[in-house]
Amino acid sequence: MSKQASQISPEITTMIRLDHSHVFTAFHRYHLASPWWRKRAIAGSVCSALEIHAQLEEEIFYPALARVAPDNETLRESRPEHDGLRAKIEELRGMGPDNAAFDGVFMQLMRETIHHVADEEAVLLPIAERSLKPELRSLGSAMTRRRVELLSERPARIALDTAGTFPVATAVVVGAVLFGAGKLLARWRSPYRRYDG
């Protein structure tokens, strides 16, 4: 990405906090009484978000942080904690929402995630904001590029899970897109449209 693009990119610490907020918002939509399809969508959305987030941190954030805080115990514990989250995700994906253990495994994933996020936000992000200040935007830019690559590996699954997790927001976005497309189509079909060529 160009230097100009790096200058307008959000800082990596801001992006990490936004990821945390996204996952917690999805977690709070999960209810024991929800229909199975909604539970599956929310769990799928959370799992995909956590997997992508962990990979981004391990590829971009943790190596940068290790340069300035190589002996930090919270940083050393972060990768094994990610591995623990991945194990819970695999366990969850190995069962359906109709399985009696599904709710409990999902709640355990939530508890482990909350603990991990608390450590990152209380310890690692402040270290990064102090010690990596000149690099935060370029790291954010690198994270954005890599996120787009990772999202493009499973766009349909992510779109379906997002629609099931955030149905009202999805309906608003789809409605806005359809409205905009309708206006463009009406303009294109209008006998009074202006020709620029």
C-alpha positions as CSV (number, residue, x, y, z in Angstrom):
1,M,0.0,0.0,0.0
2,S,1.2,3.5,-0.7
3,K,2.5,5.8,2.0
4,Q,-0.6,7.9,1.5
5,A,-2.9,4.9,2.1
6,S,-0.9,4.0,5.2
7,Q,-1.4,7.5,6.6
8,I,-5.2,7.3,6.4
9,S,-5.4,3.7,7.6
10,P,-6.7,3.2,11.2
11,E,-4.0,2.3,13.7
12,I,-3.6,-1.4,14.3
13,T,-4.6,-1.0,18.0
14,T,-7.9,0.6,16.9
15,M,-8.5,-2.2,14.5
16,I,-7.9,-4.8,17.2
17,R,-10.3,-3.1,19.5
18,L,-12.9,-3.0,16.8
19,D,-12.5,-6.7,16.2
20,H,-13.0,-7.3,20.0
21,S,-16.2,-5.1,19.9
22,H,-17.5,-7.0,16.9
23,V,-17.1,-10.4,18.5
24,F,-18.7,-9.2,21.8
25,T,-21.6,-7.7,19.9
26,A,-22.2,-11.1,18.2
27,F,-21.7,-12.9,21.5
28,H,-24.5,-10.8,23.1
29,R,-26.9,-11.8,20.4
30,Y,-26.6,-15.5,21.3
31,H,-29.5,-16.7,23.5
32,L,-30.2,-20.2,24.7
33,A,-33.8,-19.9,23.4
34,S,-32.7,-18.8,19.9
35,P,-33.7,-21.0,17.0
36,W,-31.0,-23.5,15.8
37,W,-30.3,-21.6,12.6
38,R,-29.6,-18.3,14.5
39,K,-27.3,-20.1,16.9
40,R,-25.4,-21.6,14.0
41,A,-25.1,-18.3,12.3
42,I,-23.9,-16.5,15.4
43,A,-21.4,-19.2,16.3
44,G,-20.2,-19.3,12.7
45,S,-19.7,-15.5,12.7
46,V,-17.9,-15.5,16.0
47,C,-15.7,-18.4,15.0
48,S,-14.7,-16.9,11.7
49,A,-14.0,-13.5,13.3
50,L,-11.8,-15.1,16.0
51,E,-9.9,-17.2,13.5
52,I,-9.1,-14.3,11.2
53,H,-8.4,-12.0,14.2
54,A,-5.9,-14.5,15.7
55,Q,-4.2,-15.0,12.4
56,L,-3.8,-11.3,11.8
57,E,-2.4,-10.8,15.3
58,E,0.1,-13.7,14.9
59,E,1.3,-12.6,11.5
60,I,1.4,-8.8,12.0
61,F,0.8,-7.5,15.6
62,Y,2.7,-10.0,17.8
63,P,5.9,-9.9,15.7
64,A,6.0,-6.1,15.9
65,L,5.2,-6.2,19.6
66,A,7.9,-8.8,20.2
67,R,10.5,-6.4,18.9
68,V,9.8,-3.9,21.6
69,A,8.6,-6.2,24.4
70,P,10.4,-9.6,23.8
71,D,10.1,-10.7,27.4
72,N,6.5,-9.8,28.0
73,E,4.7,-12.7,29.7
74,T,1.2,-11.7,28.4
75,L,2.6,-11.7,24.8
76,R,4.2,-15.1,25.4
77,E,0.9,-16.5,26.6
78,S,-1.1,-15.1,23.7
79,R,-0.3,-17.7,21.0
80,P,-1.2,-20.6,23.3
81,E,-4.4,-18.9,24.2
82,H,-5.2,-18.5,20.5
83,D,-4.5,-22.3,20.2
84,G,-7.0,-22.9,23.0
85,L,-9.6,-20.8,21.2
86,R,-9.0,-22.7,18.0
87,A,-9.5,-26.0,19.8
88,K,-12.9,-24.7,21.1
89,I,-13.8,-23.5,17.6
90,E,-13.0,-27.0,16.2
91,E,-15.0,-28.6,18.9
92,L,-18.0,-26.3,18.2
93,R,-17.8,-26.9,14.5
94,G,-17.8,-30.6,15.1
95,M,-21.3,-30.5,16.5
96,G,-24.5,-28.9,15.5
97,P,-26.6,-26.4,17.5
98,D,-29.0,-29.3,18.2
99,N,-26.3,-31.0,20.2
100,A,-26.9,-30.6,24.0
101,A,-23.3,-29.6,24.5
102,F,-23.3,-26.8,21.9
103,D,-24.5,-24.0,24.2
104,G,-22.0,-24.9,26.9
105,V,-19.0,-25.1,24.4
106,F,-20.1,-21.7,22.9
107,M,-20.2,-20.2,26.4
108,Q,-16.8,-21.6,27.3
109,L,-15.4,-20.1,24.0
110,M,-16.9,-16.7,25.1
111,R,-15.3,-17.0,28.6
112,E,-11.9,-17.8,27.2
113,T,-12.2,-15.0,24.6
114,I,-13.2,-12.4,27.3
115,H,-10.1,-13.4,29.4
116,H,-7.8,-13.2,26.3
117,V,-9.3,-9.8,25.2
118,A,-8.9,-8.4,28.8
119,D,-5.2,-9.2,28.7
120,E,-4.7,-7.7,25.3
121,E,-6.5,-4.5,26.1
122,A,-5.0,-4.0,29.5
123,V,-1.4,-5.0,28.7
124,L,-0.5,-5.4,25.1
125,L,-2.4,-2.6,23.4
126,P,-1.0,0.1,25.8
127,I,2.6,-1.3,25.2
128,A,2.0,-1.0,21.4
129,E,0.6,2.5,21.7
130,R,3.6,3.7,23.7
131,S,6.4,1.7,21.9
132,L,5.2,1.4,18.3
133,K,3.5,4.8,17.9
134,P,5.3,5.7,14.6
135,E,4.3,2.3,13.1
136,L,0.7,1.9,14.2
137,R,-0.8,3.2,10.9
138,S,1.5,1.2,8.7
139,L,0.7,-1.9,10.8
140,G,-3.0,-1.1,10.5
141,S,-2.6,-0.9,6.7
142,A,-0.8,-4.2,6.6
143,M,-3.6,-5.7,8.7
144,T,-6.3,-4.3,6.4
145,R,-4.6,-5.9,3.3
146,R,-4.2,-9.2,5.0
147,R,-7.8,-9.2,6.3
148,V,-9.2,-8.7,2.8
149,E,-7.2,-11.7,1.6
150,L,-8.5,-13.8,4.5
151,L,-12.1,-12.7,4.1
152,S,-11.9,-13.5,0.4
153,E,-11.2,-17.1,1.2
154,R,-14.8,-17.7,2.5
155,P,-17.0,-14.8,1.4
156,A,-20.3,-16.8,1.1
157,R,-20.0,-18.4,4.5
158,I,-19.1,-15.1,6.2
159,A,-22.0,-13.3,4.4
160,L,-24.6,-15.9,5.5
161,D,-23.4,-16.0,9.1
162,T,-23.3,-12.2,9.2
163,A,-26.9,-12.0,7.9
164,G,-28.1,-14.5,10.5
165,T,-26.2,-12.7,13.3
166,F,-27.1,-9.1,12.4
167,P,-30.4,-9.5,10.3
168,V,-31.6,-5.9,10.7
169,A,-28.3,-4.3,9.8
170,T,-28.0,-6.7,6.8
171,A,-31.5,-5.8,5.7
172,V,-30.7,-2.1,5.9
173,V,-27.5,-2.6,3.8
174,V,-29.2,-4.8,1.2
175,G,-32.1,-2.3,1.0
176,A,-29.7,0.6,0.5
177,V,-27.8,-1.3,-2.2
178,L,-31.1,-2.2,-4.0
179,F,-32.4,1.4,-3.7
180,G,-29.1,2.7,-5.1
181,A,-29.2,0.2,-7.9
182,G,-32.8,1.0,-8.7
183,K,-32.0,4.7,-8.9
184,L,-29.1,4.0,-11.2
185,L,-31.2,1.7,-13.4
186,A,-34.0,4.3,-13.6
187,R,-31.4,7.0,-14.5
188,W,-29.9,4.7,-17.1
189,R,-33.3,3.9,-18.7
190,S,-34.5,7.5,-18.6
191,P,-34.9,9.0,-22.1
192,Y,-33.7,12.3,-20.6
193,R,-30.4,11.0,-19.3
194,R,-27.4,13.1,-20.0
195,Y,-24.7,11.6,-22.3
196,D,-21.1,12.3,-21.3
197,G,-19.5,10.8,-24.4
